[in-house]
Amino acid sequence: MRTTLTIDVDVRLLLERRMRERGINFEDAVNGALRDGLLGNAGPKEFSTPTFDLGEPLVPLQKASRLSGELEDEELLRRMAVRR
C-alpha cells in the first residue's frame, strides 16, 4: 500500500539510525518500526553486565571511604602545585 506520511524530525533521526545499524532502506525501516510498535516489541531488550571475580581486595575495605578521601586530597594538592 502506498501512502504519504509526515514524519517528525526526531522520528526521522531514529529511522535513519535504524537504517544505518541494520543496513536497510527507508521503507524497511518504517515497516519494521511500525511492526515492532504494533506488536509490542518496541520495549528495551534485556541487558546484563558480565561480572568477574577479582579475588581478595589488596586494601582493607572497612576504611574505603577514608582512603578515597585521602587519595582525592592528594590529587587536589598535586593539581594546585602544578598551577603555581
Chimera marker file (.cmm) of the C-alpha trace (Angstrom):
<marker_set name="trace">
<marker id="1" x="0.000" y="0.000" z="0.000" r="1" g="1" b="0" radius="0.5"/>
<marker id="2" x="1.371" y="3.404" z="-0.928" r="1" g="1" b="0" radius="0.5"/>
<marker id="3" x="0.651" y="6.391" z="1.279" r="1" g="1" b="0" radius="0.5"/>
<marker id="4" x="2.042" y="9.812" z="2.146" r="1" g="1" b="0" radius="0.5"/>
<marker id="5" x="3.283" y="10.182" z="5.694" r="1" g="1" b="0" radius="0.5"/>
<marker id="6" x="4.607" y="13.256" z="7.511" r="1" g="1" b="0" radius="0.5"/>
<marker id="7" x="7.373" y="12.230" z="9.902" r="1" g="1" b="0" radius="0.5"/>
<marker id="8" x="8.617" y="14.363" z="12.817" r="1" g="1" b="0" radius="0.5"/>
<marker id="9" x="12.325" y="15.216" z="12.876" r="1" g="1" b="0" radius="0.5"/>
<marker id="10" x="13.071" y="13.049" z="15.935" r="1" g="1" b="0" radius="0.5"/>
<marker id="11" x="11.349" y="10.051" z="14.318" r="1" g="1" b="0" radius="0.5"/>
<marker id="12" x="13.280" y="10.626" z="11.087" r="1" g="1" b="0" radius="0.5"/>
<marker id="13" x="16.543" y="10.562" z="13.043" r="1" g="1" b="0" radius="0.5"/>
<marker id="14" x="15.535" y="7.318" z="14.748" r="1" g="1" b="0" radius="0.5"/>
<marker id="15" x="14.635" y="5.779" z="11.395" r="1" g="1" b="0" radius="0.5"/>
<marker id="16" x="17.958" y="6.875" z="9.893" r="1" g="1" b="0" radius="0.5"/>
<marker id="17" x="19.811" y="5.315" z="12.823" r="1" g="1" b="0" radius="0.5"/>
<marker id="18" x="17.859" y="2.071" z="12.331" r="1" g="1" b="0" radius="0.5"/>
<marker id="19" x="18.748" y="2.164" z="8.623" r="1" g="1" b="0" radius="0.5"/>
<marker id="20" x="22.464" y="2.581" z="9.380" r="1" g="1" b="0" radius="0.5"/>
<marker id="21" x="22.568" y="-0.042" z="12.138" r="1" g="1" b="0" radius="0.5"/>
<marker id="22" x="20.697" y="-2.679" z="10.149" r="1" g="1" b="0" radius="0.5"/>
<marker id="23" x="21.838" y="-1.773" z="6.647" r="1" g="1" b="0" radius="0.5"/>
<marker id="24" x="18.270" y="-1.458" z="5.398" r="1" g="1" b="0" radius="0.5"/>
<marker id="25" x="16.386" y="1.029" z="3.237" r="1" g="1" b="0" radius="0.5"/>
<marker id="26" x="13.838" y="3.606" z="4.398" r="1" g="1" b="0" radius="0.5"/>
<marker id="27" x="10.784" y="1.505" z="3.560" r="1" g="1" b="0" radius="0.5"/>
<marker id="28" x="12.071" y="-1.491" z="5.530" r="1" g="1" b="0" radius="0.5"/>
<marker id="29" x="12.993" y="0.752" z="8.482" r="1" g="1" b="0" radius="0.5"/>
<marker id="30" x="9.485" y="2.279" z="8.606" r="1" g="1" b="0" radius="0.5"/>
<marker id="31" x="7.751" y="-1.092" z="8.227" r="1" g="1" b="0" radius="0.5"/>
<marker id="32" x="9.951" y="-2.662" z="10.891" r="1" g="1" b="0" radius="0.5"/>
<marker id="33" x="9.401" y="0.197" z="13.335" r="1" g="1" b="0" radius="0.5"/>
<marker id="34" x="5.634" y="0.117" z="12.814" r="1" g="1" b="0" radius="0.5"/>
<marker id="35" x="5.558" y="-3.663" z="13.143" r="1" g="1" b="0" radius="0.5"/>
<marker id="36" x="7.621" y="-3.579" z="16.362" r="1" g="1" b="0" radius="0.5"/>
<marker id="37" x="5.408" y="-0.894" z="17.853" r="1" g="1" b="0" radius="0.5"/>
<marker id="38" x="2.112" y="-2.504" z="16.880" r="1" g="1" b="0" radius="0.5"/>
<marker id="39" x="3.171" y="-5.945" z="18.104" r="1" g="1" b="0" radius="0.5"/>
<marker id="40" x="4.572" y="-4.576" z="21.356" r="1" g="1" b="0" radius="0.5"/>
<marker id="41" x="8.184" y="-5.418" z="20.504" r="1" g="1" b="0" radius="0.5"/>
<marker id="42" x="9.388" y="-1.841" z="20.885" r="1" g="1" b="0" radius="0.5"/>
<marker id="43" x="10.499" y="-2.201" z="24.517" r="1" g="1" b="0" radius="0.5"/>
<marker id="44" x="14.142" y="-2.309" z="25.533" r="1" g="1" b="0" radius="0.5"/>
<marker id="45" x="15.897" y="-5.630" z="25.318" r="1" g="1" b="0" radius="0.5"/>
<marker id="46" x="17.095" y="-7.269" z="28.497" r="1" g="1" b="0" radius="0.5"/>
<marker id="47" x="20.590" y="-6.124" z="29.345" r="1" g="1" b="0" radius="0.5"/>
<marker id="48" x="23.121" y="-7.779" z="31.595" r="1" g="1" b="0" radius="0.5"/>
<marker id="49" x="26.623" y="-6.796" z="32.533" r="1" g="1" b="0" radius="0.5"/>
<marker id="50" x="29.241" y="-9.540" z="32.829" r="1" g="1" b="0" radius="0.5"/>
<marker id="51" x="30.823" y="-9.935" z="36.247" r="1" g="1" b="0" radius="0.5"/>
<marker id="52" x="34.286" y="-11.168" z="37.136" r="1" g="1" b="0" radius="0.5"/>
<marker id="53" x="35.840" y="-12.410" z="40.358" r="1" g="1" b="0" radius="0.5"/>
<marker id="54" x="38.709" y="-10.037" z="41.145" r="1" g="1" b="0" radius="0.5"/>
<marker id="55" x="39.939" y="-12.002" z="44.129" r="1" g="1" b="0" radius="0.5"/>
<marker id="56" x="40.625" y="-10.684" z="47.600" r="1" g="1" b="0" radius="0.5"/>
<marker id="57" x="40.991" y="-6.892" z="47.982" r="1" g="1" b="0" radius="0.5"/>
<marker id="58" x="44.518" y="-5.561" z="48.486" r="1" g="1" b="0" radius="0.5"/>
<marker id="59" x="43.383" y="-2.806" z="50.880" r="1" g="1" b="0" radius="0.5"/>
<marker id="60" x="41.029" y="-3.043" z="53.865" r="1" g="1" b="0" radius="0.5"/>
<marker id="61" x="37.578" y="-2.109" z="52.548" r="1" g="1" b="0" radius="0.5"/>
<marker id="62" x="36.313" y="-1.126" z="56.007" r="1" g="1" b="0" radius="0.5"/>
<marker id="63" x="38.190" y="2.147" z="55.509" r="1" g="1" b="0" radius="0.5"/>
<marker id="64" x="37.480" y="2.598" z="51.792" r="1" g="1" b="0" radius="0.5"/>
<marker id="65" x="35.789" y="5.993" z="52.218" r="1" g="1" b="0" radius="0.5"/>
<marker id="66" x="38.747" y="7.309" z="54.211" r="1" g="1" b="0" radius="0.5"/>
<marker id="67" x="41.206" y="6.002" z="51.631" r="1" g="1" b="0" radius="0.5"/>
<marker id="68" x="39.177" y="7.557" z="48.827" r="1" g="1" b="0" radius="0.5"/>
<marker id="69" x="39.185" y="10.917" z="50.617" r="1" g="1" b="0" radius="0.5"/>
<marker id="70" x="42.936" y="10.773" z="51.174" r="1" g="1" b="0" radius="0.5"/>
<marker id="71" x="43.598" y="9.946" z="47.516" r="1" g="1" b="0" radius="0.5"/>
<marker id="72" x="41.316" y="12.784" z="46.418" r="1" g="1" b="0" radius="0.5"/>
<marker id="73" x="43.097" y="15.220" z="48.761" r="1" g="1" b="0" radius="0.5"/>
<marker id="74" x="46.485" y="14.174" z="47.376" r="1" g="1" b="0" radius="0.5"/>
<marker id="75" x="45.282" y="14.715" z="43.807" r="1" g="1" b="0" radius="0.5"/>
<marker id="76" x="43.890" y="18.169" z="44.637" r="1" g="1" b="0" radius="0.5"/>
<marker id="77" x="47.185" y="19.175" z="46.263" r="1" g="1" b="0" radius="0.5"/>
<marker id="78" x="49.106" y="17.894" z="43.226" r="1" g="1" b="0" radius="0.5"/>
<marker id="79" x="46.904" y="19.927" z="40.861" r="1" g="1" b="0" radius="0.5"/>
<marker id="80" x="47.319" y="23.053" z="42.957" r="1" g="1" b="0" radius="0.5"/>
<marker id="81" x="51.112" y="22.634" z="42.915" r="1" g="1" b="0" radius="0.5"/>
<marker id="82" x="51.133" y="22.262" z="39.108" r="1" g="1" b="0" radius="0.5"/>
<marker id="83" x="49.198" y="25.522" z="38.663" r="1" g="1" b="0" radius="0.5"/>
<marker id="84" x="51.799" y="27.581" z="40.536" r="1" g="1" b="0" radius="0.5"/>
<link id1="1" id2="2" r="1" g="1" b="0" radius="0.2"/>
<link id1="2" id2="3" r="1" g="1" b="0" radius="0.2"/>
<link id1="3" id2="4" r="1" g="1" b="0" radius="0.2"/>
<link id1="4" id2="5" r="1" g="1" b="0" radius="0.2"/>
<link id1="5" id2="6" r="1" g="1" b="0" radius="0.2"/>
<link id1="6" id2="7" r="1" g="1" b="0" radius="0.2"/>
<link id1="7" id2="8" r="1" g="1" b="0" radius="0.2"/>
<link id1="8" id2="9" r="1" g="1" b="0" radius="0.2"/>
<link id1="9" id2="10" r="1" g="1" b="0" radius="0.2"/>
<link id1="10" id2="11" r="1" g="1" b="0" radius="0.2"/>
<link id1="11" id2="12" r="1" g="1" b="0" radius="0.2"/>
<link id1="12" id2="13" r="1" g="1" b="0" radius="0.2"/>
<link id1="13" id2="14" r="1" g="1" b="0" radius="0.2"/>
<link id1="14" id2="15" r="1" g="1" b="0" radius="0.2"/>
<link id1="15" id2="16" r="1" g="1" b="0" radius="0.2"/>
<link id1="16" id2="17" r="1" g="1" b="0" radius="0.2"/>
<link id1="17" id2="18" r="1" g="1" b="0" radius="0.2"/>
<link id1="18" id2="19" r="1" g="1" b="0" radius="0.2"/>
<link id1="19" id2="20" r="1" g="1" b="0" radius="0.2"/>
<link id1="20" id2="21" r="1" g="1" b="0" radius="0.2"/>
<link id1="21" id2="22" r="1" g="1" b="0" radius="0.2"/>
<link id1="22" id2="23" r="1" g="1" b="0" radius="0.2"/>
<link id1="23" id2="24" r="1" g="1" b="0" radius="0.2"/>
<link id1="24" id2="25" r="1" g="1" b="0" radius="0.2"/>
<link id1="25" id2="26" r="1" g="1" b="0" radius="0.2"/>
<link id1="26" id2="27" r="1" g="1" b="0" radius="0.2"/>
<link id1="27" id2="28" r="1" g="1" b="0" radius="0.2"/>
<link id1="28" id2="29" r="1" g="1" b="0" radius="0.2"/>
<link id1="29" id2="30" r="1" g="1" b="0" radius="0.2"/>
<link id1="30" id2="31" r="1" g="1" b="0" radius="0.2"/>
<link id1="31" id2="32" r="1" g="1" b="0" radius="0.2"/>
<link id1="32" id2="33" r="1" g="1" b="0" radius="0.2"/>
<link id1="33" id2="34" r="1" g="1" b="0" radius="0.2"/>
<link id1="34" id2="35" r="1" g="1" b="0" radius="0.2"/>
<link id1="35" id2="36" r="1" g="1" b="0" radius="0.2"/>
<link id1="36" id2="37" r="1" g="1" b="0" radius="0.2"/>
<link id1="37" id2="38" r="1" g="1" b="0" radius="0.2"/>
<link id1="38" id2="39" r="1" g="1" b="0" radius="0.2"/>
<link id1="39" id2="40" r="1" g="1" b="0" radius="0.2"/>
<link id1="40" id2="41" r="1" g="1" b="0" radius="0.2"/>
<link id1="41" id2="42" r="1" g="1" b="0" radius="0.2"/>
<link id1="42" id2="43" r="1" g="1" b="0" radius="0.2"/>
<link id1="43" id2="44" r="1" g="1" b="0" radius="0.2"/>
<link id1="44" id2="45" r="1" g="1" b="0" radius="0.2"/>
<link id1="45" id2="46" r="1" g="1" b="0" radius="0.2"/>
<link id1="46" id2="47" r="1" g="1" b="0" radius="0.2"/>
<link id1="47" id2="48" r="1" g="1" b="0" radius="0.2"/>
<link id1="48" id2="49" r="1" g="1" b="0" radius="0.2"/>
<link id1="49" id2="50" r="1" g="1" b="0" radius="0.2"/>
<link id1="50" id2="51" r="1" g="1" b="0" radius="0.2"/>
<link id1="51" id2="52" r="1" g="1" b="0" radius="0.2"/>
<link id1="52" id2="53" r="1" g="1" b="0" radius="0.2"/>
<link id1="53" id2="54" r="1" g="1" b="0" radius="0.2"/>
<link id1="54" id2="55" r="1" g="1" b="0" radius="0.2"/>
<link id1="55" id2="56" r="1" g="1" b="0" radius="0.2"/>
<link id1="56" id2="57" r="1" g="1" b="0" radius="0.2"/>
<link id1="57" id2="58" r="1" g="1" b="0" radius="0.2"/>
<link id1="58" id2="59" r="1" g="1" b="0" radius="0.2"/>
<link id1="59" id2="60" r="1" g="1" b="0" radius="0.2"/>
<link id1="60" id2="61" r="1" g="1" b="0" radius="0.2"/>
<link id1="61" id2="62" r="1" g="1" b="0" radius="0.2"/>
<link id1="62" id2="63" r="1" g="1" b="0" radius="0.2"/>
<link id1="63" id2="64" r="1" g="1" b="0" radius="0.2"/>
<link id1="64" id2="65" r="1" g="1" b="0" radius="0.2"/>
<link id1="65" id2="66" r="1" g="1" b="0" radius="0.2"/>
<link id1="66" id2="67" r="1" g="1" b="0" radius="0.2"/>
<link id1="67" id2="68" r="1" g="1" b="0" radius="0.2"/>
<link id1="68" id2="69" r="1" g="1" b="0" radius="0.2"/>
<link id1="69" id2="70" r="1" g="1" b="0" radius="0.2"/>
<link id1="70" id2="71" r="1" g="1" b="0" radius="0.2"/>
<link id1="71" id2="72" r="1" g="1" b="0" radius="0.2"/>
<link id1="72" id2="73" r="1" g="1" b="0" radius="0.2"/>
<link id1="73" id2="74" r="1" g="1" b="0" radius="0.2"/>
<link id1="74" id2="75" r="1" g="1" b="0" radius="0.2"/>
<link id1="75" id2="76" r="1" g="1" b="0" radius="0.2"/>
<link id1="76" id2="77" r="1" g="1" b="0" radius="0.2"/>
<link id1="77" id2="78" r="1" g="1" b="0" radius="0.2"/>
<link id1="78" id2="79" r="1" g="1" b="0" radius="0.2"/>
<link id1="79" id2="80" r="1" g="1" b="0" radius="0.2"/>
<link id1="80" id2="81" r="1" g="1" b="0" radius="0.2"/>
<link id1="81" id2="82" r="1" g="1" b="0" radius="0.2"/>
<link id1="82" id2="83" r="1" g="1" b="0" radius="0.2"/>
<link id1="83" id2="84" r="1" g="1" b="0" radius="0.2"/>
</marker_set>
